């Protein structure tokens, strides 16, 4: 039985390269970012990481720091969003 990512990977920031590797593999083994795409990231941009228990999916979503008032890190299902 696979480990529940909500209790392991999602709780450990050291797994950033695991996420990055999975994203590159999902994209066919290559992920290209232009200089403009990188410089368009602003200081108030952040990525929220959620786990959909029902679908067993990790969900990454870009939000603005100003949009996080009332933010809840716990997500039971994508349907709740």
KOLGU-4560 file (N, C-alpha, C; in nm, 3 decimals, padded with zeros to 5 digits):
<recs>
<n_xx: 00.084 n_yy: -00.119 n_zz: 00.000 ca_xx: 00.000 ca_yy: 00.000 ca_zz: 00.000 c_xx: 00.089 c_yy: 00.125 c_zz: 00.000 mol: A seq: 1 type: UNK>
<n_xx: 00.056 n_yy: 00.220 n_zz: -00.084 ca_xx: 00.136 ca_yy: 00.343 ca_zz: -00.095 c_xx: 00.114 c_yy: 00.432 c_zz: 00.026 mol: A seq: 2 type: UNK>
<n_xx: 00.217 n_yy: 00.506 n_zz: 00.060 ca_xx: 00.206 ca_yy: 00.602 ca_zz: 00.170 c_xx: 00.112 c_yy: 00.714 c_zz: 00.131 mol: A seq: 3 type: UNK>
<n_xx: 00.048 n_yy: 00.773 n_zz: 00.228 ca_xx: -00.042 ca_yy: 00.886 ca_zz: 00.206 c_xx: 00.044 c_yy: 01.012 c_zz: 00.195 mol: A seq: 4 type: UNK>
<n_xx: 00.054 n_yy: 01.073 n_zz: 00.076 ca_xx: 00.138 ca_yy: 01.193 ca_zz: 00.059 c_xx: 00.099 c_yy: 01.307 c_zz: 00.151 mol: A seq: 5 type: UNK>
<n_xx: -00.025 n_yy: 01.312 n_zz: 00.194 ca_xx: -00.066 ca_yy: 01.422 ca_zz: 00.281 c_xx: 00.006 c_yy: 01.417 c_zz: 00.415 mol: A seq: 6 type: UNK>
<n_xx: 00.058 n_yy: 01.300 n_zz: 00.452 ca_xx: 00.127 ca_yy: 01.287 ca_zz: 00.580 c_xx: 00.278 c_yy: 01.280 c_zz: 00.565 mol: A seq: 7 type: UNK>
<n_xx: 00.329 n_yy: 01.270 n_zz: 00.443 ca_xx: 00.473 ca_yy: 01.256 ca_zz: 00.428 c_xx: 00.531 c_yy: 01.362 c_zz: 00.337 mol: A seq: 8 type: UNK>
<n_xx: 00.516 n_yy: 01.346 n_zz: 00.209 ca_xx: 00.579 ca_yy: 01.438 ca_zz: 00.113 c_xx: 00.531 c_yy: 01.580 c_zz: 00.131 mol: A seq: 9 type: UNK>
<n_xx: 00.400 n_yy: 01.599 n_zz: 00.150 ca_xx: 00.347 ca_yy: 01.735 ca_zz: 00.160 c_xx: 00.394 c_yy: 01.807 c_zz: 00.284 mol: A seq: 10 type: UNK>
<n_xx: 00.435 n_yy: 01.735 n_zz: 00.385 ca_xx: 00.477 ca_yy: 01.798 ca_zz: 00.509 c_xx: 00.627 c_yy: 01.828 c_zz: 00.512 mol: A seq: 11 type: UNK>
<n_xx: 00.700 n_yy: 01.791 n_zz: 00.407 ca_xx: 00.845 ca_yy: 01.804 ca_zz: 00.407 c_xx: 00.891 c_yy: 01.888 c_zz: 00.288 mol: A seq: 12 type: UNK>
<n_xx: 00.940 n_yy: 02.006 n_zz: 00.314 ca_xx: 00.986 ca_yy: 02.095 ca_zz: 00.206 c_xx: 01.107 c_yy: 02.041 c_zz: 00.132 mol: A seq: 13 type: UNK>
<n_xx: 01.175 n_yy: 01.943 n_zz: 00.189 ca_xx: 01.291 ca_yy: 01.884 ca_zz: 00.124 c_xx: 01.253 c_yy: 01.804 c_zz: 00.000 mol: A seq: 14 type: UNK>
<n_xx: 01.126 n_yy: 01.779 n_zz: -00.019 ca_xx: 01.081 ca_yy: 01.701 ca_zz: -00.134 c_xx: 01.056 c_yy: 01.786 c_zz: -00.259 mol: A seq: 15 type: UNK>
<n_xx: 01.104 n_yy: 01.908 n_zz: -00.261 ca_xx: 01.087 ca_yy: 01.996 ca_zz: -00.376 c_xx: 01.138 c_yy: 01.931 c_zz: -00.504 mol: A seq: 16 type: UNK>
<n_xx: 01.253 n_yy: 01.865 n_zz: -00.499 ca_xx: 01.307 ca_yy: 01.802 ca_zz: -00.618 c_xx: 01.227 c_yy: 01.679 c_zz: -00.660 mol: A seq: 17 type: UNK>
<n_xx: 01.161 n_yy: 01.614 n_zz: -00.568 ca_xx: 01.070 ca_yy: 01.505 ca_zz: -00.604 c_xx: 00.954 c_yy: 01.560 c_zz: -00.684 mol: A seq: 18 type: UNK>
<n_xx: 00.896 n_yy: 01.671 n_zz: -00.638 ca_xx: 00.788 ca_yy: 01.736 ca_zz: -00.713 c_xx: 00.836 c_yy: 01.781 c_zz: -00.850 mol: A seq: 19 type: UNK>
<n_xx: 00.951 n_yy: 01.846 n_zz: -00.854 ca_xx: 01.006 ca_yy: 01.896 ca_zz: -00.980 c_xx: 01.032 c_yy: 01.782 c_zz: -01.078 mol: A seq: 20 type: UNK>
<n_xx: 01.088 n_yy: 01.673 n_zz: -01.029 ca_xx: 01.113 ca_yy: 01.557 ca_zz: -01.115 c_xx: 00.983 c_yy: 01.500 c_zz: -01.169 mol: A seq: 21 type: UNK>
<n_xx: 00.881 n_yy: 01.489 n_zz: -01.085 ca_xx: 00.751 ca_yy: 01.439 ca_zz: -01.129 c_xx: 00.690 c_yy: 01.530 c_zz: -01.236 mol: A seq: 22 type: UNK>
<n_xx: 00.703 n_yy: 01.661 n_zz: -01.219 ca_xx: 00.650 ca_yy: 01.755 ca_zz: -01.318 c_xx: 00.723 c_yy: 01.743 c_zz: -01.452 mol: A seq: 23 type: UNK>
<n_xx: 00.854 n_yy: 01.728 n_zz: -01.447 ca_xx: 00.932 ca_yy: 01.714 ca_zz: -01.570 c_xx: 00.895 c_yy: 01.583 c_zz: -01.639 mol: A seq: 24 type: UNK>
<n_xx: 00.884 n_yy: 01.474 n_zz: -01.563 ca_xx: 00.845 ca_yy: 01.346 ca_zz: -01.622 c_xx: 00.705 c_yy: 01.353 c_zz: -01.683 mol: A seq: 25 type: UNK>
<n_xx: 00.614 n_yy: 01.422 n_zz: -01.615 ca_xx: 00.477 ca_yy: 01.436 ca_zz: -01.665 c_xx: 00.475 c_yy: 01.513 c_zz: -01.797 mol: A seq: 26 type: UNK>
<n_xx: 00.573 n_yy: 01.600 n_zz: -01.815 ca_xx: 00.582 ca_yy: 01.683 ca_zz: -01.935 c_xx: 00.666 c_yy: 01.615 c_zz: -02.044 mol: A seq: 27 type: UNK>
<n_xx: 00.682 n_yy: 01.484 n_zz: -02.037 ca_xx: 00.756 ca_yy: 01.412 ca_zz: -02.140 c_xx: 00.906 c_yy: 01.406 c_zz: -02.118 mol: A seq: 28 type: UNK>
<n_xx: 00.952 n_yy: 01.444 n_zz: -02.002 ca_xx: 01.095 ca_yy: 01.435 ca_zz: -01.971 c_xx: 01.172 c_yy: 01.564 c_zz: -01.988 mol: A seq: 29 type: UNK>
<n_xx: 01.107 n_yy: 01.667 n_zz: -02.040 ca_xx: 01.173 ca_yy: 01.797 ca_zz: -02.058 c_xx: 01.075 c_yy: 01.906 c_zz: -02.017 mol: A seq: 30 type: UNK>
<n_xx: 01.121 n_yy: 02.000 n_zz: -01.940 ca_xx: 01.040 ca_yy: 02.116 ca_zz: -01.903 c_xx: 01.126 c_yy: 02.239 c_zz: -01.926 mol: A seq: 31 type: UNK>
<n_xx: 01.085 n_yy: 02.323 n_zz: -02.018 ca_xx: 01.162 ca_yy: 02.442 ca_zz: -02.055 c_xx: 01.090 c_yy: 02.565 c_zz: -01.999 mol: A seq: 32 type: UNK>
<n_xx: 01.164 n_yy: 02.646 n_zz: -01.928 ca_xx: 01.114 ca_yy: 02.775 ca_zz: -01.878 c_xx: 01.196 c_yy: 02.885 c_zz: -01.943 mol: A seq: 33 type: UNK>
<n_xx: 01.127 n_yy: 02.983 n_zz: -01.998 ca_xx: 01.199 ca_yy: 03.095 ca_zz: -02.058 c_xx: 01.242 c_yy: 03.192 c_zz: -01.948 mol: A seq: 34 type: UNK>
<n_xx: 01.334 n_yy: 03.277 n_zz: -01.983 ca_xx: 01.379 ca_yy: 03.380 ca_zz: -01.889 c_xx: 01.260 c_yy: 03.469 c_zz: -01.849 mol: A seq: 35 type: UNK>
<n_xx: 01.175 n_yy: 03.501 n_zz: -01.946 ca_xx: 01.057 ca_yy: 03.584 ca_zz: -01.917 c_xx: 00.963 c_yy: 03.515 c_zz: -01.818 mol: A seq: 36 type: UNK>
<n_xx: 00.943 n_yy: 03.385 n_zz: -01.833 ca_xx: 00.856 ca_yy: 03.312 ca_zz: -01.741 c_xx: 00.910 c_yy: 03.316 c_zz: -01.599 mol: A seq: 37 type: UNK>
<n_xx: 01.040 n_yy: 03.309 n_zz: -01.586 ca_xx: 01.101 ca_yy: 03.314 ca_zz: -01.453 c_xx: 01.096 c_yy: 03.455 c_zz: -01.396 mol: A seq: 38 type: UNK>
<n_xx: 01.126 n_yy: 03.555 n_zz: -01.478 ca_xx: 01.127 ca_yy: 03.692 ca_zz: -01.426 c_xx: 00.985 c_yy: 03.745 c_zz: -01.402 mol: A seq: 39 type: UNK>
<n_xx: 00.884 n_yy: 03.680 n_zz: -01.459 ca_xx: 00.745 ca_yy: 03.720 ca_zz: -01.434 c_xx: 00.692 c_yy: 03.673 c_zz: -01.299 mol: A seq: 40 type: UNK>
<n_xx: 00.768 n_yy: 03.592 n_zz: -01.228 ca_xx: 00.728 ca_yy: 03.552 ca_zz: -01.093 c_xx: 00.755 c_yy: 03.669 c_zz: -01.000 mol: A seq: 41 type: UNK>
<n_xx: 00.653 n_yy: 03.708 n_zz: -00.925 ca_xx: 00.665 ca_yy: 03.824 ca_zz: -00.836 c_xx: 00.680 c_yy: 03.778 c_zz: -00.692 mol: A seq: 42 type: UNK>
<n_xx: 00.725 n_yy: 03.869 n_zz: -00.608 ca_xx: 00.747 ca_yy: 03.837 ca_zz: -00.468 c_xx: 00.620 c_yy: 03.791 c_zz: -00.397 mol: A seq: 43 type: UNK>
<n_xx: 00.505 n_yy: 03.840 n_zz: -00.439 ca_xx: 00.382 ca_yy: 03.802 ca_zz: -00.370 c_xx: 00.315 c_yy: 03.679 c_zz: -00.433 mol: A seq: 44 type: UNK>
<n_xx: 00.377 n_yy: 03.619 n_zz: -00.538 ca_xx: 00.327 ca_yy: 03.494 ca_zz: -00.594 c_xx: 00.368 c_yy: 03.379 c_zz: -00.502 mol: A seq: 45 type: UNK>
<n_xx: 00.277 n_yy: 03.288 n_zz: -00.480 ca_xx: 00.312 ca_yy: 03.170 ca_zz: -00.404 c_xx: 00.236 c_yy: 03.051 c_zz: -00.459 mol: A seq: 46 type: UNK>
<n_xx: 00.288 n_yy: 02.934 n_zz: -00.430 ca_xx: 00.226 ca_yy: 02.811 ca_zz: -00.476 c_xx: 00.168 c_yy: 02.741 c_zz: -00.354 mol: A seq: 47 type: UNK>
<n_xx: 00.038 n_yy: 02.717 n_zz: -00.360 ca_xx: -00.023 ca_yy: 02.637 ca_zz: -00.254 c_xx: -00.019 c_yy: 02.492 c_zz: -00.298 mol: A seq: 48 type: UNK>
<n_xx: -00.001 n_yy: 02.404 n_zz: -00.203 ca_xx: 00.004 ca_yy: 02.261 ca_zz: -00.229 c_xx: -00.106 c_yy: 02.196 c_zz: -00.147 mol: A seq: 49 type: UNK>
<n_xx: -00.193 n_yy: 02.126 n_zz: -00.218 ca_xx: -00.308 ca_yy: 02.061 ca_zz: -00.153 c_xx: -00.309 c_yy: 01.914 c_zz: -00.191 mol: A seq: 50 type: UNK>
<n_xx: -00.374 n_yy: 01.833 n_zz: -00.112 ca_xx: -00.386 ca_yy: 01.691 ca_zz: -00.142 c_xx: -00.534 c_yy: 01.655 c_zz: -00.147 mol: A seq: 51 type: UNK>
<n_xx: -00.576 n_yy: 01.600 n_zz: -00.261 ca_xx: -00.713 ca_yy: 01.554 ca_zz: -00.278 c_xx: -00.717 c_yy: 01.408 c_zz: -00.234 mol: A seq: 52 type: UNK>
<n_xx: -00.776 n_yy: 01.384 n_zz: -00.119 ca_xx: -00.779 ca_yy: 01.251 ca_zz: -00.059 c_xx: -00.854 c_yy: 01.152 c_zz: -00.149 mol: A seq: 53 type: UNK>
<n_xx: -00.966 n_yy: 01.193 n_zz: -00.204 ca_xx: -01.047 ca_yy: 01.103 ca_zz: -00.286 c_xx: -00.977 c_yy: 01.066 c_zz: -00.417 mol: A seq: 54 type: UNK>
<n_xx: -00.919 n_yy: 01.163 n_zz: -00.485 ca_xx: -00.853 ca_yy: 01.138 ca_zz: -00.613 c_xx: -00.708 c_yy: 01.094 c_zz: -00.597 mol: A seq: 55 type: UNK>
<n_xx: -00.654 n_yy: 01.107 n_zz: -00.475 ca_xx: -00.513 ca_yy: 01.078 ca_zz: -00.447 c_xx: -00.422 c_yy: 01.158 c_zz: -00.540 mol: A seq: 56 type: UNK>
<n_xx: -00.449 n_yy: 01.290 n_zz: -00.544 ca_xx: -00.374 ca_yy: 01.381 ca_zz: -00.629 c_xx: -00.316 c_yy: 01.495 c_zz: -00.545 mol: A seq: 57 type: UNK>
<n_xx: -00.198 n_yy: 01.536 n_zz: -00.583 ca_xx: -00.138 ca_yy: 01.656 ca_zz: -00.525 c_xx: -00.170 c_yy: 01.769 c_zz: -00.622 mol: A seq: 58 type: UNK>
<n_xx: -00.222 n_yy: 01.879 n_zz: -00.569 ca_xx: -00.266 ca_yy: 01.992 ca_zz: -00.651 c_xx: -00.179 c_yy: 02.113 c_zz: -00.619 mol: A seq: 59 type: UNK>
<n_xx: -00.114 n_yy: 02.166 n_zz: -00.721 ca_xx: -00.034 ca_yy: 02.287 ca_zz: -00.708 c_xx: -00.115 c_yy: 02.401 c_zz: -00.769 mol: A seq: 60 type: UNK>
<n_xx: -00.124 n_yy: 02.511 n_zz: -00.699 ca_xx: -00.200 ca_yy: 02.625 ca_zz: -00.750 c_xx: -00.127 c_yy: 02.754 c_zz: -00.716 mol: A seq: 61 type: UNK>
<n_xx: -00.109 n_yy: 02.839 n_zz: -00.817 ca_xx: -00.044 ca_yy: 02.969 ca_zz: -00.795 c_xx: -00.149 c_yy: 03.067 c_zz: -00.746 mol: A seq: 62 type: UNK>
<n_xx: -00.117 n_yy: 03.131 n_zz: -00.636 ca_xx: -00.204 ca_yy: 03.235 ca_zz: -00.582 c_xx: -00.117 c_yy: 03.354 c_zz: -00.546 mol: A seq: 63 type: UNK>
<n_xx: -00.182 n_yy: 03.463 n_zz: -00.516 ca_xx: -00.111 ca_yy: 03.582 ca_zz: -00.473 c_xx: -00.114 c_yy: 03.588 c_zz: -00.321 mol: A seq: 64 type: UNK>
<n_xx: -00.010 n_yy: 03.638 n_zz: -00.262 ca_xx: -00.004 ca_yy: 03.650 ca_zz: -00.118 c_xx: -00.122 c_yy: 03.730 c_zz: -00.065 mol: A seq: 65 type: UNK>
<n_xx: -00.169 n_yy: 03.828 n_zz: -00.143 ca_xx: -00.283 ca_yy: 03.910 ca_zz: -00.101 c_xx: -00.415 c_yy: 03.832 c_zz: -00.106 mol: A seq: 66 type: UNK>
<n_xx: -00.417 n_yy: 03.717 n_zz: -00.177 ca_xx: -00.539 ca_yy: 03.637 ca_zz: -00.188 c_xx: -00.549 c_yy: 03.528 c_zz: -00.083 mol: A seq: 67 type: UNK>
<n_xx: -00.460 n_yy: 03.526 n_zz: 00.015 ca_xx: -00.455 ca_yy: 03.414 ca_zz: 00.109 c_xx: -00.527 c_yy: 03.441 c_zz: 00.240 mol: A seq: 68 type: UNK>
<n_xx: -00.597 n_yy: 03.552 n_zz: 00.252 ca_xx: -00.670 ca_yy: 03.574 ca_zz: 00.377 c_xx: -00.779 c_yy: 03.468 c_zz: 00.387 mol: A seq: 69 type: UNK>
<n_xx: -00.785 n_yy: 03.403 n_zz: 00.500 ca_xx: -00.882 ca_yy: 03.297 ca_zz: 00.519 c_xx: -00.841 c_yy: 03.167 c_zz: 00.452 mol: A seq: 70 type: UNK>
<n_xx: -00.715 n_yy: 03.155 n_zz: 00.413 ca_xx: -00.667 ca_yy: 03.036 ca_zz: 00.345 c_xx: -00.669 c_yy: 02.916 c_zz: 00.439 mol: A seq: 71 type: UNK>
<n_xx: -00.719 n_yy: 02.806 n_zz: 00.387 ca_xx: -00.720 ca_yy: 02.682 ca_zz: 00.463 c_xx: -00.632 c_yy: 02.581 c_zz: 00.391 mol: A seq: 72 type: UNK>
<n_xx: -00.534 n_yy: 02.526 n_zz: 00.460 ca_xx: -00.442 ca_yy: 02.431 ca_zz: 00.400 c_xx: -00.503 c_yy: 02.293 c_zz: 00.386 mol: A seq: 73 type: UNK>
<n_xx: -00.612 n_yy: 02.267 n_zz: 00.452 ca_xx: -00.672 ca_yy: 02.135 ca_zz: 00.449 c_xx: -00.778 c_yy: 02.126 c_zz: 00.340 mol: A seq: 74 type: UNK>
<n_xx: -00.757 n_yy: 02.036 n_zz: 00.248 ca_xx: -00.853 ca_yy: 02.016 ca_zz: 00.139 c_xx: -00.888 c_yy: 01.868 c_zz: 00.135 mol: A seq: 75 type: UNK>
<n_xx: -01.016 n_yy: 01.838 n_zz: 00.144 ca_xx: -01.060 ca_yy: 01.698 ca_zz: 00.142 c_xx: -01.080 c_yy: 01.648 c_zz: 00.001 mol: A seq: 76 type: UNK>
<n_xx: -01.132 n_yy: 01.733 n_zz: -00.087 ca_xx: -01.161 ca_yy: 01.692 ca_zz: -00.223 c_xx: -01.157 c_yy: 01.811 c_zz: -00.314 mol: A seq: 77 type: UNK>
<n_xx: -01.120 n_yy: 01.788 n_zz: -00.438 ca_xx: -01.119 ca_yy: 01.895 ca_zz: -00.536 c_xx: -01.258 c_yy: 01.955 c_zz: -00.551 mol: A seq: 78 type: UNK>
<n_xx: -01.361 n_yy: 01.874 n_zz: -00.530 ca_xx: -01.500 ca_yy: 01.922 ca_zz: -00.540 c_xx: -01.530 c_yy: 02.032 c_zz: -00.439 mol: A seq: 79 type: UNK>
<n_xx: -01.454 n_yy: 02.036 n_zz: -00.329 ca_xx: -01.476 ca_yy: 02.136 ca_zz: -00.226 c_xx: -01.434 c_yy: 02.275 c_zz: -00.269 mol: A seq: 80 type: UNK>
<n_xx: -01.347 n_yy: 02.283 n_zz: -00.371 ca_xx: -01.291 ca_yy: 02.413 ca_zz: -00.414 c_xx: -01.390 c_yy: 02.492 c_zz: -00.494 mol: A seq: 81 type: UNK>
</recs>
